[in-house]
Amino acid sequence: MEYLQGKHFSVTDPKNSNTIIYEIVKNDKSESKEIPKYTMERLDSIQELRNEGTKRTFFVDLPKKSGNQLLFLTFSEEKVTINQGVLKDNEIKFVRRPVPMKFDTIYKESSTPYYKEYNYTPNMKRQISIVDPDTGEEVKPILYYDSKTNKIKGKCKLQPNKTYLAFQLRLS
């Protein structure tokens, strides 16, 4: 007989809001400079429509006795709220102060889709996530080989004059 080891919890978003959650995972093999010390894994979720919003249930497959570090991103019409928390035992504890974040802006006058290029390292040494706040989905890069630099790079298709959240995990 199989036993489920995971945990789940729910977040109810008001209308026009969308919450996504990542687990921050420490890599036990991070002694090498080629392997990142921490990575992010997006939690799976299901959603249920309610009267004035959406109830999302998130799943943590492997709960740790020491707790699972979580990054909460809640998108609303004109802003994103960023918070950290820890899932330990059967409760989530949030940090009291938000983490300082730096933002950059990409702007183009044309209304046709275009590609913004950025370096992409397949071993995820520098993991960057770009999230579409309207859908809550990540914008995945299209990988290609650059023969001039002899490196694999990525292109993301972004719409001009549209807001995206791009972030990188950097923990010491």
Number of C-alpha atoms within 10 A of each C-alpha: 2 4 5 7 9 11 15 14 14 13 14 18 19 14 14 12 19 23 21 20 22 19 20 19 14 15 12 10 9 12 10 8 8 10 16 21 19 18 20 19 12 16 16 15 15 10 13 10 12 12 7 11 15 19 18 20 16 20 18 20 13 11 16 13 9 10 15 19 20 24 19 17 20 17 23 17 11 7 12 17 11 16 17 21 18 18 22 16 13 9 11 15 12 16 10 9 8 11 9 6 8 6 7 7 8 11 11 12 7 10 10 9 11 14 14 13 13 12 12 20 14 13 10 13 15 16 17 16 15 18 20 16 24 15 11 19 11 15 17 13 18 13 13 12 11 11 8 6 8 8 14 14 18 20 18 16 14 18 17 16 12 13 17 19 19 16 14 13 15 11 10 5
